[in-house]
Amino acid sequence: MTESEGSKKMILVIEDEPVLGLLCRRVLTASGFDVDVVNNGLDAKKVAEEKDYALCVSDVRLPGMTGIQLYEHWKATKNPIAERLIFITGDTMNNYVRDFLKKTDRPSVMKPFEPEDLVKAVRKALS
C-alpha cells in the first residue's frame, strides 16, 4: 500500500438500490475515498464493528434494519460512527422521517441528487 492509499478516508455506503450504491461508490472513489457498499442495515452493523470508517452514508429505508434503527443502535452502543453519518432519502414527505432528521441534526442528501451534492456533503462532514 502506498502512502497516498493509506491516507484515503474510508466511507461506508448503505444503499439497497444497486444502481444508486454503484453510483455512490464510483463518485466517492473518483473523489479520492475508499468506499465499501452494503445493501442493508444488518450488514452495515456488522462491517462497522470490523472497520473504522471515517464516515457513513446511509439510506433511511433499508431492508432488515432501517437507517434510523442503525443510527439508534450506534448511539445506544456509543459507536462514534453515529456522529459521522449522512442520511440519503427520497422520503421527504414522511413526517416521521422529517422529524427524525430534524431531531438528530444529521446531514442529509435528498434523492434524487446530483453526484456533486453527495461529494460536497461528504467533504463538509469530514471537515
Secondary structure, DSSP 4 states (H G I P E B T S, - for coil): --HHHHTSPEEEEE-SSHHHHHHHHHHHHHTT-EEEEESSHHHHHHHHHHS--SEEEEESS-SSS-HHHHHHHHHHTT-GGGGSEEEEES-TT-HHHHHHHHHHT--EEESS--HHHHHHHHHHHH-
